Amino acid sequence: MSDSVLLQLLSLGLIDVRGDDSKLEKLEAAATDVAAILKKEPGKTISYTIVACDPSVETTDAAVLSVVEILKSRWPTYVNTFSGTPIAVIRAILLQGLVLAANRDDRIGVALVNTARNILPLSEAGAEQAVWIDVISAIETKVDERSEAEWATPDEITIDPMSFEPPEPTTPKVSRQRVAKDSLRTAMRAAGGPHYHTPNGNVATDGNPYWPQNTSQWNTEFGERMAVAIATAIDGVIEKISVDLPDLSGPLTALAQGASQYVADAVQGVSAATSGLQRRTNLLWWKESLYSPSARTGYRTLPPAAASALMAFDLHCLVPTFSPASVSSFLYEAVVGLPNCDPQAEVRILDLVAEVRGNPGLKALREMPAAVGDAASGKGSVISFISAGSTLEGFELYTGVSSEAKFTLPVWSAWIFRELQASRAAVEASKGIRRARKV
């Protein structure tokens, strides 16, 4: 957006600072303070948005009183410019603060857009509608771009080749033993004879018992003795040979780990690239089966009003926080396809609330806001009102929605879905802030 919200409202004559730019700067500073509050407490996004949408909001509302205190701190003499509580100015400050916060955190943007999409058609914003359309369109476009990117399926999936650094080759180390020459020499001599020598008498040498002139006997004995002598020498050398092979356990382990990580990364990459396709496939299966995974029953078994509310809850559980705006339209068409559902028939909102409160099959929906939650004080969502168990007399004050409002069942289902998406986005933003503080 090229201009600030406050400047646009000023140019339309919806707020009046009597031509004093310094007063506009004070309002801008107050809006910055509101954005700072939302940065610390994103859960207030829903209540702030409801108040910003409602020209008839009470002066005693918690969000209004909070902004009044901020305005006092920035502009102590504002009462000299505005008579009473300037609701139009308060709402303008809130809207400007919401825009600033949404520009910093897409999750706040999701909460703002989904809440405003519900409330604005029921409000009497009048000339403000053009500004709101500009605001919501800009933020929704930004959020939708992120959602579409997360849901997209690429035309092709490219996986980088595996990289591995082979180890430096090493040569095996061979240790060998030399032939015991003295032992071999003695054995070879003994093979040749004689069996006795007589320097000092006949002494046995354990040599060849035959003389060479006994050719056949001597040759046979010589051959056998020589074979034994040489074989013994060779066996002795072989027994002493040792080969130290290079240790490949480290490189092989590194290769196995690298291959395992490469495969895991490749599978994760394919899974991430096709997650959008898988998500769309799951949604089509859900729509065609008309089966509630939370209630474990077919939607056809429930009254149409209960089925439409349960379908909103189930779809919310099936999709992430960042989902294209077309998902709401998908839900609308799914509800239109319910048997016995008249998509043109309007039902009073209090009757729809009573159905959600009383139908046993909607227990999961009633308990969901306890975990998802939205604003702790001030205005809140319809589902949060149902979960709180408040009396129907306090419905308008809490939600900012007229008790006489009427919805078709497809519109009611889309309303609940957007409320749940907004609540989850606000809570996720709050959790992100808590994690950042711990770090």
C-alpha positions as CSV (number, residue, x, y, z in Angstrom):
1,M,0.0,0.0,0.0
2,S,1.5,3.3,-1.0
3,D,-0.3,5.5,1.6
4,S,-1.0,4.7,5.2
5,V,-4.4,3.7,6.3
6,L,-4.8,6.9,8.4
7,L,-3.9,9.0,5.4
8,Q,-6.4,7.3,3.2
9,L,-9.2,7.7,5.8
10,L,-8.1,11.4,6.2
11,S,-8.4,11.9,2.5
12,L,-11.9,10.5,2.5
13,G,-12.9,12.8,5.4
14,L,-13.5,9.9,7.7
15,I,-11.2,11.3,10.4
16,D,-10.5,15.0,10.9
17,V,-7.3,16.5,12.4
18,R,-8.2,19.9,11.2
19,G,-5.3,20.2,8.8
20,D,-2.7,19.8,11.5
21,D,0.0,17.4,10.2
22,S,1.5,17.1,13.7
23,K,-1.8,15.6,14.9
24,L,-1.7,13.0,12.1
25,E,1.9,12.1,13.2
26,K,0.6,11.5,16.8
27,L,-2.0,9.1,15.4
28,E,0.7,7.4,13.4
29,A,2.8,7.0,16.5
30,A,-0.2,5.6,18.4
31,A,-0.7,3.0,15.6
32,T,2.9,2.1,15.8
33,D,2.3,1.4,19.5
34,V,-0.6,-0.8,18.7
35,A,1.6,-2.8,16.2
36,A,4.2,-3.2,19.0
37,I,1.4,-4.7,21.3
38,L,0.4,-7.1,18.5
39,K,4.1,-8.1,18.1
40,K,4.2,-9.1,21.7
41,E,0.7,-10.4,21.9
42,P,-0.5,-11.7,18.5
43,G,-3.5,-13.3,20.2
44,K,-5.1,-9.8,20.3
45,T,-5.3,-9.7,16.5
46,I,-8.8,-11.2,16.3
47,S,-10.4,-8.9,18.9
48,Y,-8.6,-5.8,17.5
49,T,-9.8,-6.7,14.0
50,I,-13.4,-7.2,15.1
51,V,-13.4,-3.8,16.8
52,A,-11.7,-2.1,13.8
53,C,-14.5,-3.5,11.6
54,D,-17.4,-2.3,13.9
55,P,-18.5,1.4,13.7
56,S,-20.9,0.6,16.6
57,V,-18.4,-0.8,19.0
58,E,-18.9,0.1,22.6
59,T,-16.7,2.8,24.2
60,T,-16.2,0.4,27.1
61,D,-14.7,-2.3,24.9
62,A,-11.3,-3.5,26.2
63,A,-9.5,-2.8,22.8
64,V,-11.0,0.7,22.7
65,L,-9.9,1.5,26.2
66,S,-6.4,0.2,25.4
67,V,-6.1,2.5,22.4
68,V,-7.5,5.4,24.3
69,E,-4.6,5.0,26.8
70,I,-2.1,4.8,24.0
71,L,-3.6,7.9,22.4
72,K,-3.4,9.8,25.7
73,S,0.3,8.9,26.1
74,R,1.1,10.2,22.5
75,W,-1.4,13.1,22.5
76,P,-2.4,14.2,26.0
77,T,-4.7,17.0,24.7
78,Y,-6.5,14.9,22.1
79,V,-9.8,15.7,23.9
80,N,-9.5,19.3,22.7
81,T,-9.7,18.0,19.1
82,F,-12.3,15.2,19.5
83,S,-15.4,15.2,21.6
84,G,-16.0,12.1,23.7
85,T,-14.3,8.9,22.8
86,P,-13.4,9.2,19.1
87,I,-14.5,5.7,18.0
88,A,-13.7,6.4,14.3
89,V,-10.1,7.5,15.2
90,I,-9.7,4.6,17.6
91,R,-10.7,2.2,14.9
92,A,-8.5,3.9,12.4
93,I,-5.5,3.5,14.7
94,L,-6.3,-0.1,15.3
95,L,-6.5,-0.8,11.5
96,Q,-3.2,1.0,10.9
97,G,-1.6,-1.0,13.7
98,L,-3.0,-4.2,12.3
99,V,-1.6,-3.4,8.9
100,L,1.9,-2.7,10.3
101,A,1.9,-5.9,12.4
102,A,0.7,-8.0,9.4
103,N,3.4,-6.6,7.2
104,R,6.0,-7.9,9.7
105,D,4.4,-11.2,10.4
106,D,2.4,-13.2,7.8
107,R,0.6,-15.2,10.6
108,I,-0.9,-12.0,11.9
109,G,-1.9,-11.3,8.3
110,V,-3.7,-14.6,8.1
111,A,-5.6,-13.8,11.4
112,L,-6.5,-10.3,10.2
113,V,-7.6,-11.4,6.7
114,N,-9.7,-14.3,7.9
115,T,-11.4,-12.4,10.7
116,A,-12.1,-9.3,8.5
117,R,-13.5,-11.5,5.7
118,N,-16.1,-12.7,8.2
119,I,-17.0,-9.5,9.9
120,L,-16.9,-6.9,7.2
121,P,-19.9,-8.1,5.2
122,L,-22.0,-7.7,8.4
123,S,-20.6,-4.3,9.4
124,E,-21.9,-0.9,8.4
125,A,-18.5,0.4,7.4
126,G,-20.0,2.6,4.6
127,A,-17.3,4.8,3.0
128,E,-14.6,2.8,4.8
129,Q,-15.3,-0.2,2.7
130,A,-12.9,1.0,0.0
131,V,-10.1,1.4,2.5
132,W,-10.8,-2.1,3.9
133,I,-10.9,-3.7,0.5
134,D,-7.5,-2.1,-0.3
135,V,-6.1,-3.3,3.0
136,I,-7.4,-6.9,2.9
137,S,-6.6,-7.3,-0.8
138,A,-3.0,-6.2,-0.3
139,I,-2.4,-8.5,2.8
140,E,-4.3,-11.4,1.3
141,T,-2.3,-11.2,-1.9
142,K,0.9,-11.3,0.1
143,V,-0.2,-14.2,2.2
144,D,-1.7,-16.0,-0.8
145,E,1.7,-15.8,-2.6
146,R,3.3,-17.6,0.3
147,S,0.5,-20.2,0.5
148,E,0.6,-20.9,-3.2
149,A,4.3,-21.4,-3.1
150,E,3.9,-23.9,-0.3
151,W,1.1,-25.7,-2.1
152,A,2.8,-25.7,-5.5
153,T,4.0,-28.8,-7.3
154,P,7.1,-28.3,-9.5
155,D,7.1,-29.5,-13.1
156,E,10.2,-31.4,-12.4
157,I,12.3,-32.4,-9.4
158,T,16.0,-31.9,-9.6
159,I,18.3,-33.7,-7.2
160,D,21.9,-32.9,-7.0
161,P,24.4,-35.7,-7.5
162,M,25.9,-37.3,-4.4
163,S,29.3,-35.9,-3.5
164,F,31.8,-38.2,-1.8
165,E,35.5,-37.7,-1.3
166,P,37.3,-41.0,-1.8
167,P,40.2,-41.8,0.6
168,E,43.8,-41.7,-0.5
169,P,44.8,-45.1,-1.8
170,T,47.3,-47.0,0.5
171,T,49.6,-49.9,-0.4
172,P,49.4,-53.1,1.7
173,K,52.4,-53.8,3.8
174,V,54.0,-57.3,3.4
175,S,56.3,-58.7,6.1
176,R,58.3,-61.8,5.1
177,Q,60.9,-64.2,6.6
178,R,64.1,-65.3,4.9
179,V,64.9,-69.0,4.4
180,A,66.9,-70.6,7.4
181,K,69.9,-71.4,5.3
182,D,71.8,-73.2,8.0
183,S,69.0,-75.6,8.6
184,L,68.4,-76.1,4.9
185,R,72.1,-76.7,4.3
186,T,72.3,-79.3,7.0
187,A,69.2,-81.1,5.7
188,M,70.5,-81.1,2.1
189,R,73.9,-82.4,3.2
190,A,72.2,-85.2,5.1
191,A,70.2,-86.0,2.0
192,G,73.4,-86.6,0.1
193,G,75.0,-88.7,2.9
194,P,76.9,-90.4,4.3
195,H,74.9,-92.0,7.1
196,Y,78.1,-92.4,9.2
197,H,81.4,-90.6,9.4
198,T,84.4,-92.0,11.0
199,P,86.9,-89.4,12.1
200,N,86.8,-90.9,15.6
201,G,84.7,-93.9,14.9
202,N,81.4,-94.7,13.5
203,V,79.1,-91.8,14.4
204,A,75.5,-91.7,13.0
205,T,74.8,-88.5,11.0
206,D,71.1,-89.2,10.3
207,G,72.1,-88.8,6.7
208,N,71.3,-90.8,3.6
209,P,72.0,-94.4,4.6
210,Y,73.0,-95.3,1.1
211,W,76.2,-94.6,-0.8
212,P,75.9,-93.0,-4.3
213,Q,77.1,-96.1,-6.0
214,N,73.9,-97.8,-4.8
215,T,72.2,-95.6,-7.4
216,S,68.6,-96.6,-7.2
217,Q,68.4,-96.7,-3.4
218,W,70.5,-93.5,-3.0
219,N,68.5,-91.6,-5.6
220,T,65.2,-92.6,-3.9
221,E,66.3,-91.6,-0.5
222,F,68.0,-88.4,-1.8
223,G,64.8,-87.3,-3.5
224,E,62.6,-87.9,-0.5
225,R,65.0,-86.2,1.9
226,M,65.5,-83.2,-0.4
227,A,61.8,-82.8,-0.9
228,V,61.2,-82.7,2.8
229,A,64.1,-80.3,3.4
230,I,63.0,-77.9,0.7
231,A,59.3,-78.1,1.6
232,T,60.1,-77.5,5.3
233,A,62.2,-74.4,4.3
234,I,59.4,-73.1,2.1
235,D,56.7,-73.7,4.7
236,G,58.8,-72.0,7.3
237,V,59.1,-68.9,5.1
238,I,55.4,-68.9,4.3
239,E,54.3,-69.2,7.9
240,K,56.3,-66.0,8.7
241,I,54.8,-63.9,5.8
242,S,52.2,-61.3,7.0
243,V,50.2,-58.8,5.0
244,D,48.9,-55.6,6.7
245,L,45.9,-54.5,4.6
246,P,44.8,-50.9,4.7
247,D,41.9,-50.1,7.2
248,L,38.9,-49.4,5.1
249,S,36.3,-49.3,7.9
250,G,36.5,-45.5,8.2
251,P,36.0,-44.7,4.5
252,L,33.3,-47.4,4.1
253,T,31.5,-46.1,7.1
254,A,31.7,-42.5,5.8
255,L,30.4,-43.8,2.4
256,A,27.5,-45.6,4.0
257,Q,26.6,-42.6,6.1
258,G,26.9,-40.2,3.1
259,A,24.7,-42.5,1.0
260,S,22.1,-42.8,3.7
261,Q,22.0,-39.1,4.2
262,Y,21.8,-38.5,0.5
263,V,18.9,-40.9,0.1
264,A,17.1,-39.3,3.1
265,D,17.6,-35.8,1.6
266,A,16.4,-36.9,-1.8
267,V,13.3,-38.5,-0.3
268,Q,12.6,-35.4,1.8
269,G,13.1,-33.2,-1.3
270,V,10.6,-35.3,-3.3
271,S,8.2,-35.3,-0.4
272,A,8.4,-31.5,0.1
273,A,8.1,-30.9,-3.7
274,T,5.0,-33.1,-3.9
275,S,3.4,-32.1,-0.6
276,G,1.1,-29.7,-2.4
277,L,-0.1,-32.4,-4.8
278,Q,-0.6,-34.8,-1.9
279,R,-2.6,-32.2,0.1
280,R,-4.9,-31.5,-2.9
281,T,-5.3,-35.3,-3.4
282,N,-6.3,-35.8,0.2
283,L,-8.8,-32.9,0.0
284,L,-10.4,-34.4,-3.1
285,W,-10.7,-37.8,-1.3
286,W,-12.2,-36.1,1.7
287,K,-14.7,-34.2,-0.3
288,E,-15.8,-37.2,-2.4
289,S,-16.0,-39.6,0.6
290,L,-18.1,-37.2,2.7
291,Y,-16.5,-38.8,5.8
292,S,-15.5,-37.0,9.0
293,P,-12.0,-38.2,10.2
294,S,-12.7,-36.5,13.6
295,A,-16.2,-37.9,14.3
296,R,-15.5,-41.1,12.4
297,T,-18.8,-41.0,10.7
298,G,-20.3,-39.9,7.3
299,Y,-21.5,-36.3,7.0
300,R,-24.8,-37.7,5.6
301,T,-25.6,-39.2,9.0
302,L,-25.7,-35.7,10.6
303,P,-28.2,-32.9,10.3
304,P,-27.1,-30.5,7.5
305,A,-26.3,-27.7,10.0
306,A,-24.1,-29.9,12.1
307,A,-22.5,-31.5,9.1
308,S,-21.5,-28.1,7.6
309,A,-19.9,-27.0,10.9
310,L,-18.0,-30.3,11.3
311,M,-16.8,-30.1,7.7
312,A,-15.3,-26.7,8.5
313,F,-13.5,-28.2,11.5
314,D,-12.2,-31.2,9.6
315,L,-10.9,-29.1,6.7
316,H,-9.1,-26.9,9.2
317,C,-7.4,-30.0,10.5
318,L,-6.4,-31.1,7.0
319,V,-4.7,-27.9,5.8
320,P,-1.9,-25.8,7.2
321,T,-2.2,-22.3,8.5
322,F,-1.0,-20.9,5.2
323,S,-3.6,-22.0,2.7
324,P,-4.8,-20.4,-0.5
325,A,-8.0,-18.3,-0.3
326,S,-9.5,-20.8,-2.7
327,V,-9.7,-23.4,0.1
328,S,-12.7,-21.5,1.6
329,S,-14.4,-21.7,-1.8
330,F,-13.6,-25.4,-1.9
331,L,-15.3,-25.9,1.4
332,Y,-18.3,-23.8,0.2
333,E,-18.8,-26.1,-2.7
334,A,-18.3,-29.2,-0.6
335,V,-21.1,-28.1,1.7
336,V,-23.4,-27.4,-1.2
337,G,-22.9,-31.0,-2.2
338,L,-24.3,-32.3,1.1
339,P,-27.7,-34.2,0.7
340,N,-30.7,-32.4,2.1
341,C,-28.7,-29.1,2.1
342,D,-30.5,-26.1,0.6
343,P,-27.7,-23.7,-0.2
344,Q,-30.1,-20.8,-0.5
345,A,-31.9,-21.3,2.8
346,E,-30.8,-18.9,5.6
347,V,-30.6,-19.9,9.3
348,R,-30.5,-17.5,12.2
349,I,-27.0,-17.5,13.7
350,L,-28.2,-18.2,17.2
351,D,-29.8,-21.4,15.9
352,L,-26.6,-22.4,14.3
353,V,-24.7,-21.7,17.5
354,A,-27.2,-23.8,19.4
355,E,-26.6,-26.7,17.0
356,V,-22.9,-26.6,17.5
357,R,-23.3,-26.4,21.3
358,G,-25.8,-29.3,21.5
359,N,-24.8,-31.8,18.9
360,P,-22.7,-34.7,20.4
361,G,-20.9,-35.1,17.1
362,L,-19.4,-31.6,17.3
363,K,-17.5,-32.2,20.6
364,A,-14.1,-31.8,18.9
365,L,-15.2,-28.5,17.4
366,R,-16.4,-27.2,20.7
367,E,-13.2,-28.2,22.4
368,M,-10.9,-26.9,19.7
369,P,-10.8,-23.2,20.8
370,A,-9.6,-24.3,24.2
371,A,-6.3,-25.4,22.5
372,V,-6.4,-22.8,19.7
373,G,-7.8,-19.8,21.6
374,D,-7.9,-16.2,20.5
375,A,-8.2,-13.0,22.6
376,A,-8.2,-13.5,26.3
377,S,-10.3,-10.4,26.8
378,G,-12.6,-8.2,24.8
379,K,-14.3,-9.4,21.7
380,G,-13.7,-12.9,20.2
381,S,-14.8,-15.3,17.6
382,V,-18.1,-17.1,17.5
383,I,-16.4,-20.5,18.1
384,S,-14.6,-19.1,21.1
385,F,-17.9,-17.8,22.4
386,I,-19.4,-21.3,22.0
387,S,-16.5,-22.9,23.8
388,A,-16.7,-20.4,26.7
389,G,-20.3,-21.6,27.3
390,S,-21.5,-18.0,27.6
391,T,-25.3,-17.3,27.6
392,L,-26.8,-16.3,24.3
393,E,-27.7,-12.9,25.7
394,G,-24.0,-11.9,25.6
395,F,-23.5,-13.1,22.0
396,E,-23.6,-9.7,20.3
397,L,-21.4,-8.0,22.9
398,Y,-18.7,-10.7,22.7
399,T,-18.6,-11.4,18.9
400,G,-19.7,-8.1,17.5
401,V,-22.2,-10.0,15.3
402,S,-25.9,-9.2,15.4
403,S,-28.0,-12.0,16.9
404,E,-30.4,-11.5,14.0
405,A,-27.8,-12.3,11.4
406,K,-28.7,-15.1,9.1
407,F,-26.3,-17.4,7.2
408,T,-26.7,-20.1,4.6
409,L,-25.0,-23.3,5.6
410,P,-22.1,-23.0,3.0
411,V,-21.5,-19.4,4.3
412,W,-21.7,-20.6,7.9
413,S,-19.2,-23.4,7.2
414,A,-16.7,-21.0,5.6
415,W,-17.2,-18.6,8.5
416,I,-16.2,-21.3,11.0
417,F,-13.2,-22.4,8.9
418,R,-11.9,-18.8,8.7
419,E,-12.3,-18.4,12.4
420,L,-10.3,-21.5,13.2
421,Q,-7.6,-20.5,10.7
422,A,-7.3,-17.1,12.2
423,S,-7.1,-18.5,15.8
424,R,-4.4,-20.9,14.9
425,A,-2.4,-18.3,13.0
426,A,-2.5,-16.0,16.0
427,V,-1.4,-18.8,18.4
428,E,1.4,-19.8,16.1
429,A,2.6,-16.2,16.0
430,S,2.5,-16.2,19.9
431,K,4.5,-19.4,20.1
432,G,7.0,-18.1,17.7
433,I,7.5,-15.0,19.9
434,R,7.9,-17.3,23.0
435,R,10.5,-19.4,21.3
436,A,12.4,-16.3,20.2
437,R,12.5,-15.0,23.8
438,K,13.9,-18.3,25.1
439,V,16.7,-18.2,22.5
